[in-house]
């Protein structure tokens, strides 16, 4: 396929505008079309690859991983070897390895230290998710569902 997803969505929006909108006679139908346009527009924006967002997510995870490793070193713990690299998949792989290591330690770690290490990982994951969520626009589906079908008079 030679057309990227954002262009395909824009073509769908144009087709709805050109072919469907002129045929709509009710306010309800026009409201439904407006809601579909809104959703398609937001989807188009979400499909654009954003290297800065990916880099920010990787940085959030790397920062958390480094904090985890530093705290573990302060406690005299030996962590599994691994290099997170600089990209998001590498940072995610290191976070998974640290999470697995922490889960495997079970009762071997003092509870306060285990909780502290867990909190460090949770905070890193929360920060990564915040960055990802900023790219997802809020969509209000109420315009489409408020009146699923217009009132008909017999």
C-alpha positions, 0 to 999 in steps of 0.5 A: 500500500502506497498511501499512509494511514493519515492520508487514508483517513483524510481521504475518508473524511473528504469522501464523507464531506463530498458524498454523504453530507449533502444527502443528510436532511436531519440534524441528528444525521448531521450530528452523527457525521460531525462526530465521525469527522471529529473521531477520524481527525483525532485518529489521523493525528495519532497515526503520525510517528513522533520520534520526540515522544518515543525518545521522551518515553525511553528517557523516562524509563532509563531514568527510572531504571538508573534510580532502581539500579542505584538504590539496589547498589546502595543496598548491596544487591546484584542485579542481572546484567543488561544494557538498556541502550538509548531507544524505547525497546531497549529501555522497555527490555531493561525495565522488564528485566528489573521487574522480573528480578524484583518479582523473583526476589520474593521474601528474600528482600526486606519488605521496605526495600522491596516496596521502595524498588517497586515504587521506583519502577511504578513511577518510571512506568507512570511517567512513560504512560503520561508521555504516551497519553499526551498523544491521545486526544480526548474524544467525546462520543456523547454526540453519537450516543446521546440520541441513538436514533431520532424520534419518529412521529407516526 
